[in-house]
Amino acid sequence: LGQSAFNAPTVFNYYQPNYVVPGSTILGPEFGIFTTGTSIGRANLFATYAFNGLSAVLPDRPSGTKINLAEAQALSAADTTGNLLVNYLNTKMMHGTMSPQMKNAILPAVVAASATNHLTRAQHAVYLIATSSQFQVQR
């Protein structure tokens, strides 16, 4: 988000080591780049990735960038309950760490996304997982 992926400003990467969480005395470098404002931008970026992909705007990316959801679509078509799709994305995106509560919250939304358009269902599942608090926190 607004940062060059391979051009960190310091040896500490993008995190300023002396960043103090506002309203406290706690050092929290990661909160210097993930704020309430950037959280909305991040959700919008995930929506772009999941539903459209990134267009080809630079000469070194002539094809743009798009997530390949073929496997997710196939799993969505094979299982109308959405369990196979969510379990697959749990493995791919969260290394199997999704809590049962999160799965129970996501499943109804995934199933409601579309009964016949499995790409749409897969896109919604990716977006919901990517914008979840459990996905945002590295363990």
Backbone hydrogen bonds in HBPLUS format (Angstrom, degrees):
<---DONOR---> <-ACCEPTOR-->    atom                        ^
c    i                          cat <-CA-CA->   ^        H-A-AA   ^      H-
h    n   atom  resd res      DA  || num        DHA   H-A  angle D-A-AA Bond
n    s   type  num  typ     dist DA aas  dist angle  dist       angle   num
A0007-ASN N   A0004-SER O   3.31 MM   3  5.32 166.3  2.33 116.7 114.0     1
A0013-ASN N   A0010-THR O   3.14 MM   3  5.50 143.5  2.28 117.2 117.3     2
A0019-TYR N   A0016-GLN O   3.14 MM   3  5.65 155.9  2.20 129.3 126.8     3
A0028-GLY N   A0019-TYR O   2.93 MM   9  5.84 161.8  1.96 152.6 158.6     4
A0021-VAL N   A0026-ILE O   2.94 MM   5  5.81 162.4  1.98 175.8 176.5     5
A0024-SER N   A0021-VAL O   3.08 MM   3  5.68 135.5  2.28 149.4 147.2     6
A0031-PHE N   A0028-GLY O   2.91 MM   3  5.57 147.4  2.02 122.0 131.1     7
A0032-GLY N   A0029-PRO O   3.03 MM   3  5.45 158.8  2.08 112.1 118.9     8
A0039-SER N   A0035-THR O   2.90 MM   4  5.98 138.2  2.07 145.1 156.2     9
A0042-ARG N   A0038-THR O   2.82 MM   4  6.00 150.6  1.90 147.0 155.1    10
A0043-ALA N   A0039-SER O   3.03 MM   4  6.25 153.6  2.10 140.4 146.8    11
A0044-ASN N   A0040-ILE O   2.97 MM   4  6.25 157.4  2.02 150.6 156.8    12
A0045-LEU N   A0041-GLY O   2.89 MM   4  6.12 150.2  1.98 143.0 151.6    13
A0046-PHE N   A0042-ARG O   2.91 MM   4  6.20 158.6  1.96 150.6 155.7    14
A0047-ALA N   A0043-ALA O   3.00 MM   4  6.26 148.4  2.10 142.3 151.2    15
A0048-THR N   A0044-ASN O   2.99 MM   4  6.31 154.3  2.06 146.4 152.9    16
A0049-TYR N   A0045-LEU O   2.92 MM   4  6.26 163.9  1.95 154.4 158.3    17
A0050-ALA N   A0046-PHE O   2.84 MM   4  5.97 171.6  1.85 153.1 155.6    18
A0051-PHE N   A0047-ALA O   2.90 MM   4  5.81 167.5  1.91 150.8 154.7    19
A0052-ASN N   A0048-THR O   2.93 MM   4  5.22 152.0  2.01 135.2 143.5    20
A0053-GLY N   A0048-THR O   2.65 MM   5  5.64 161.2  1.69 156.9 156.2    21
A0054-LEU N   A0065-THR O   2.67 MM  11  4.97 151.1  1.75 153.3 159.2    22
A0065-THR N   A0054-LEU O   2.96 MM  11  4.97 154.0  2.03 132.2 140.1    23
A0061-ARG N   A0058-LEU O   3.01 MM   3  5.40 163.8  2.03 116.1 120.7    24
A0064-GLY N   A0061-ARG O   3.26 MM   3  5.38 154.8  2.33 106.4 113.7    25
A0073-GLN N   A0069-LEU O   2.82 MM   4  6.01 156.5  1.88 156.2 162.9    26
A0074-ALA N   A0070-ALA O   3.03 MM   4  6.27 160.2  2.07 148.9 153.8    27
A0075-LEU N   A0071-GLU O   3.01 MM   4  6.28 157.2  2.07 150.2 156.1    28
A0076-SER N   A0072-ALA O   2.94 MM   4  6.13 149.3  2.03 144.2 153.0    29
A0077-ALA N   A0073-GLN O   2.93 MM   4  6.22 154.0  2.00 151.0 157.8    30
A0078-ALA N   A0074-ALA O   2.98 MM   4  6.16 143.7  2.12 141.3 151.4    31
A0079-ASP N   A0075-LEU O   3.18 MM   4  6.21 129.8  2.45 139.9 149.8    32
A0082-GLY N   A0079-ASP O   3.30 MM   3  5.91 161.5  2.33 115.6 120.3    33
A0086-VAL N   A0082-GLY O   2.98 MM   4  6.17 171.8  1.99 159.1 161.2    34
A0087-ASN N   A0083-ASN O   2.87 MM   4  5.92 162.2  1.90 152.0 157.6    35
A0088-TYR N   A0084-LEU O   2.91 MM   4  5.99 156.6  1.96 145.7 152.3    36
A0089-LEU N   A0085-LEU O   2.96 MM   4  6.23 164.9  1.99 153.5 157.2    37
A0090-ASN N   A0086-VAL O   2.81 MM   4  5.92 144.5  1.94 142.6 153.3    38
A0091-THR N   A0087-ASN O   3.05 MM   4  6.31 153.5  2.12 144.0 149.9    39
A0092-LYS N   A0088-TYR O   2.91 MM   4  6.22 165.1  1.93 152.1 156.4    40
A0093-MET N   A0089-LEU O   2.73 MM   4  5.48 163.2  1.76 144.1 149.8    41
A0094-MET N   A0090-ASN O   2.93 MM   4  5.03 142.3  2.08 122.2 133.4    42
A0096-GLY N   A0090-ASN O   3.00 MM   6  5.16 176.4  2.01 121.7 121.5    43
A0097-THR N   A0094-MET O   3.09 MM   3  5.56 153.6  2.16 114.5 121.7    44
A0103-LYS N   A0099-SER O   3.05 MM   4  6.38 166.3  2.07 156.4 159.9    45
A0104-ASN N   A0100-PRO O   2.89 MM   4  6.07 161.0  1.92 148.8 154.0    46
A0105-ALA N   A0101-GLN O   3.02 MM   4  6.21 135.9  2.22 137.7 149.1    47
A0105-ALA N   A0102-MET O   3.08 MM   3  5.04 127.4  2.37  94.8 109.0    48
A0106-ILE N   A0102-MET O   2.92 MM   4  6.15 150.6  2.01 153.3 161.3    49
A0107-LEU N   A0103-LYS O   2.93 MM   4  5.93 170.0  1.94 159.6 161.6    50
A0109-ALA N   A0106-ILE O   3.06 MM   3  5.46 118.7  2.45 111.5 126.3    51
A0110-VAL N   A0106-ILE O   2.98 MM   4  6.20 156.3  2.03 158.8 166.4    52
A0111-VAL N   A0107-LEU O   2.94 MM   4  6.13 169.0  1.95 163.5 165.5    53
A0112-ALA N   A0108-PRO O   2.98 MM   4  6.05 150.0  2.07 139.6 148.1    54
A0113-ALA N   A0109-ALA O   3.09 MM   4  6.11 121.9  2.45 134.4 147.3    55
A0113-ALA N   A0110-VAL O   3.18 MM   3  5.21 144.2  2.32  98.1 108.4    56
A0121-ARG N   A0117-ASN O   3.16 MM   4  6.52 156.5  2.22 144.5 151.4    57
A0122-ALA N   A0118-HIS O   2.98 MM   4  6.08 158.9  2.02 139.5 144.9    58
A0123-GLN N   A0119-LEU O   2.83 MM   4  6.06 160.4  1.86 154.7 160.5    59
A0124-HIS N   A0120-THR O   2.94 MM   4  6.15 162.1  1.97 151.8 155.9    60
A0125-ALA N   A0121-ARG O   3.03 MM   4  6.26 158.7  2.08 146.6 152.6    61
A0126-VAL N   A0122-ALA O   2.97 MM   4  6.22 163.9  2.00 153.6 157.2    62
A0127-TYR N   A0123-GLN O   2.96 MM   4  6.17 165.8  1.98 151.6 155.7    63
A0128-LEU N   A0124-HIS O   2.87 MM   4  6.06 167.1  1.89 155.7 159.0    64
A0129-ILE N   A0125-ALA O   3.02 MM   4  6.17 161.6  2.06 150.6 155.4    65
A0130-ALA N   A0126-VAL O   2.86 MM   4  5.97 167.4  1.88 154.0 158.2    66
A0131-THR N   A0127-TYR O   3.01 MM   4  6.10 142.2  2.16 147.4 155.8    67
A0132-SER N   A0129-ILE O   3.13 MM   3  5.20 160.4  2.17 106.0 112.0    68
A0136-GLN N   A0132-SER O   3.20 MM   4  6.46 150.9  2.29 144.4 152.4    69
